[in-house]
């Protein structure tokens, strides 16, 4: 039954497309090819007309946009166009356009893009409109909008054809406008804090900077294997070595990993580094940044995400990973000293580990992810991670098995990762060696040796605090979006075999 319906819909669509192509051919044969038009002198957007009605009433304007509604009533008609920021109605009559132009106007389809010249007025129902003196077809839509403009609801099709989604679902456009505002406010905040925005390479010769599986490519001229970066961290720290005290970068990272509602293979991240700072300073700047952006964009720091009420007002909870595990499970890892003890406990509690990630530190991290992470609804900084899962982080003075690192959790998800950066080149070299050993044993996420970064540390990196924030997840939070695909214009999708 469904197959029959799909075939009927395809036949209907092909018929509608043929009608539109026939209309185009007729226009072209009459010397009126809309695709020959290169420019239209629009004087106002629909929003500007509506917002400035008192000044524009009775005055001529030129507006342009996509037809989203038409009412043909004999010798007079109404149509509504939609542009970048609003919709506006136009009154179109045979008396104003003339018989030939009005007849042509009546053939225009929903989805066509037109320009309208005329004066601004209000209808009897008080709707601000444009009384058309001239209507020009600027682009012919050869493919009908879905469901006769009643909405595009199939999520897979929405993501594949975002251009249609933006036309027929106005709330989607609002989400992306918010995205732009959020990123703009982040830049404003960083600039006001004295950070300089920089750009570092997306193509790298060494896969390092985080634990992740990279995308591999090949540079033909150099005959060199290269990677899409998994993080800009090491290059940004090179800039701190070079004398820039405060730098940040907003850009794309790439990780060749699974996809779900929280993960896309390419994603937007911000990393910042501040000389003479530590991870406590990074906690302060994180809560200031997110609360300020929320307040400036949304007008509040108290939000609702997928039904959960979340208060972003500083100050946020700060707790060590070991204390958080103890708080939730009652297990005190301070009493568990060896890898063997940790492995035994993991087996008793059903916490998985493998032959590579089987140390006490790895198992502590697994306990946290298994039992604690999902309980962290309100903003919480989880501090002091095991050194085994933090290869670029400075050790704690009073406990060298832990490092000065935190991650930020909100609504059971991680939003930020920060360190007191490791600036000891000898310690860093030894940790890189352990990463190389793990990679040789089959850990595809382990980083590689970066000899030049060791060289930079030997030149001298000052005490430095570093922070990375996943901007896509933050935008999901502030726009109440359930999936990362809802806040990416063009999320990664498996291609369809046939053109849709």
Secondary structure, DSSP 8 states (H G I E B T S, - for coil): -HHHHHHHHHHHHHHHHHHHHHHHHHHHHTT--GGG---------HHHHHHTHHHHBT-EEEEEEEEEEEEEETTEEEEEEE-SS-EEEEEEEHHHH-HHHHHHHHT--TT-EEEEEEEEEE-TT--EEEEEEEEEEEE---S--GGGGT----HHHHHHTHHHHHHH-HHHHHHHHHHHHHHHHHHHHHHHTT-EE----SEESS--SSS---EEEEETTTTEEEEE-S-SHHHHHHHHHTT-SEEEEEEEEE--S--BTTB-SEEEEEEEEEET--HHHHHHHHHHHHHHHHHHHHS-SEEEETTEEEE--S--EEEEHHHHHHHHH---GGG--SHHHHHHHHHHHT----SSS-SHHHHHHHHIIIIIGGG--S-EEEEEEEGGG-TTB-EETTEEEEEEEEEEEETTEEEEEEEEB---HHHHHHHHHHHHHHHHTT-TT-----HHHHHHHHHH--SEEEEEEEHHHHHHHHHT-SSGGGS-TT------SS--
